[in-house]
Amino acid sequence: MNLIGYNYKERKAKVEEILDETNNVIEVPKFPKRDKDFTYTNGYRAWAGAIFVDLRDSTSLFSKENDIDIAKVIRGFTSEIIEILRSDTDDDMMEIGIRGDCVYAIYSVNTKDEIFDIAKRAFYINTYMNMLNKLLIDRKLPTIRAGIGLDTTETLAVKAGRASSGINSLVWIGESVAIASKLSGLGNKDGIKPIVMSPTFYSNYIDIAKSVNEKSPSWWTRQYSYTHGGCYYDGNVIITEFDEWINNGMNP
């Protein structure tokens, strides 16, 4: 009895069609923004930058608080982080979303300035966490911490799903997304600072950072993670003007 209605004998031919017709990977300076440019027979390869913001100790938070408090905290955490990730250069944004207790964004990048822009978003998010926690304390709600992971590499993007169903998504094949996610899991834990950059991201970011502030290399510490299996740079960089406004009472 086939309860789910999946005709595997008929679908075999469709799988063969998918396997045989996927035959075109295009290297481009930037990923195309138009959905119609991505088909079920092609893929695009370009540089992508990824940022992941991962909530710390979420299991403990969810198990101890009541549902209304959890809803307030999670909405406060996600809404403004999404706003920061969306602002200014949306033309470069390829994807933004939420995975469980993690907010992430993926950008098409081909210059160091664009990589520096992603780093600045991380600094705003890191500062926003200070603002959010002060507002949570005022309301006697639990405070939270987050790790922020950043990476950039050349990445393959393919459209996956089923054409006739309308269910599809871009799949990012490469290290940038996976490493940024892993690095966010390191941040703000076991003595590691909140923002964690891969060596590739750091080497591209720091050239621009030094031209803005010559002290910027001193903000970062080169570390090694045996669990992650590689080097990384961690720091606790904030937006000074934003942080001063928070500490001075957040008056309009």
N, C-alpha and C positions, 0 to 999 in steps of 0.2 A: 504494500500500500504506500503510495507517494502522497503523504499528507501535505507537504508544502508546495506541491505543484511544480517542482523543478524537473523538466524533461532533459535529463543529462545526455541522452542520445542525440537529441536535436541541438543542444547547446554545444556539443563537441565541435560542430562545424563553425560556430561563431567564435569559439576560442581559437581555432586554427586561423580564422580570418584576422583576428586581432594580432596574433603572433606573426603572421606573414605580411601584414600591411604596415606595421610600425617600422618605418625604414628611413626616417629623415630627422636628424638632429642638427639644428641650425645654431652656429655660434654667433652671438650678437653682442654688441657693447652693452645693451640694456634689454631686459625682458620686455616683450610687448605688453601693453596695458589692455588691449582689446581682447575680450574673451574669444572672439571668433578666430583670432590668430592661432590659438591653441586648438589643435584638432586631435582626433584619436589615432592619427597616423604620424604625428611629428612630435618633436620636443625641442626645447631651446636651452642652450648652455650660455651662461653669463655669470658675472660675479653677484653674489647675494650677501647681504648683511642681515644678521638675525639678532634679536634681543628677546630674552625670556626673563620674566619677573615671577619668581616662585615664592609662594607664601611658606614661611617656616612654621613647623610644628602644627600644621593644620589639623592633623588627626586629634591632637590633644584639645585644640580649640573647639572643634566640632563636637567632641564628646562631653565637654563640660558645660557648655553654655546653652541657653534656651534658643529655640528656633528664631525668635524675633531678633535677638541680639546677634546671632550668627548672620542672619540676612542683612542686618545693618552694616556689620563689619565687612562682609564680602562685597556688598554693593559699593561701600566707600572705597574699598581697595581697588576694585576693577574699573569703576566708572572713570575716575580721573587719570588712571594709568592709560586707559584707552585714549582718553582725550590728549594726553601728552604724546602718545605714539602716533596719533593722527595729525598733529598740528604741522603747519607750515609747508612741508614738502611732500604732500600727499601724492604728487606725480610719481614719486619713487616707490611708493608703497605697493607691495604685491599682495600681501595677506596680513590680516590682523585677526586675532581670535583668543579664545579662552580654552584651555585644556585643564579640566579639573580646577585646581587652585592656582593655576599659572596663566598669566596673560603674556602673549607673545606677538611679535610683529616681524615680518620679513620684507626687506627692501631690496630693490635693484640698485646696485652701486657700481660705479666705474671710476670714481675719483676718491682721493684721500679726504677731500672736503666733505663728501657724502658720508664717508665712514665717521668722520669727526662729528657730523650732525647726529648720527645714531648715538655716539658717546654722550653728547649733550643731553639727549633725551634721557639717558640713564642717570645723569646727574640731577635732572629735574625730578625724576621719579624717586631717587634717593632722598632728595630734599622734601618732596611731597610726603614721604613716609613720616617725617617729623611733624608735619602739619596734621596729618591724619591722626597720629597717635595723641597729639594734644587735644584734638576734637573728641577723640574716643574717651580720653580721661575725663574731660568736662562732662561727658554723658554717662560716666561710670560703666563704660563698656571695655572689654578686654583689648589691650594693645597688641600689635602684631609686628613682625619683622619679615623682611623679604630678601632673597638673594637675586642679584641681577647678573645674567650671563650674556656675553657678547662674543660673536665670532663673525668672520667673513671669509669666504672661499669661493672659488669657481664652482657653480652648482648647475645641475641638470634639473629642469622643470618639465614635467609631463602631465597632460590631462588624463585623469583616470576616472573610471566610472562606467556607466552604460548610457550610450547616446539616446536611446529611445525612452529611457526612464526619467531623464532630467536630473538624475543624481550623478553629480560629478564634482571633482575638486582637483586642484593642482597638487601634485606630489613632488616634494623637493628632495632630490637625490644628491647627496653630498654631505660634507662634514659641517657646514655652517650651522644648519638647524640643529643637528644632533649635538654638536659640541656646545653651542650656546645653551641648550637645554641642560646639559650635564653641568656646565659651569654655574648656572643659576642654582643648582642643587648644592654647590659648594659654598656659595656666598652667605655671609652672616651666620656662620656655623663653625664651631670648633676653632674660634679665634681668627677665622678668615673674614676679611672686610666685606661689606655688602656687594661691591661691584667687582666682577671677575671677568677679565678679558683674556682671550686666547693670544698667543704670541703673534699670530698674523694680524689680528685686529689691532693689537697694541702697536706694532711696528708701523702700521699705516696711520693710526690715530696720532701717535706721539709727534710726528713731524709737523703736523698742523698745530697741535697743542703747544709745542715749544715756541712757535711763531706768535702765539697769542699770549702765553705766559711762560717765560723761560724756566720757572720753578716747577713746571708740571711733571717732569720725570721724578721729582722727589715725592710725588703723591702716590707712587705705585711701588709695590714690592714684588719682586720675582719669586715665585714659589714653585714647588713641585708637589703633585698629588699622585700618590701610588694608586689610589682607587680610580682616579681619572686617567692615569697613565701618561701624563705629560706635564709640561710647564704651563704656568698661567701667571697673570699679573692681577693683584688685588689692590683695591683702594676704597676710600670712603669720601669721594669727592662730592661736594654740594655746590649749589648756586648761592653765592654769598648773599646777594641782595634779597633773594627769596627767603633764605634762612633767617636773616636779620628781621625781616618783616614778621616771620612766625614768632621769633623770640620777643619781639616788641609788642605782642598782643594781637597781631593780625587785624588791625583796625582798617576799615575801608579807605 
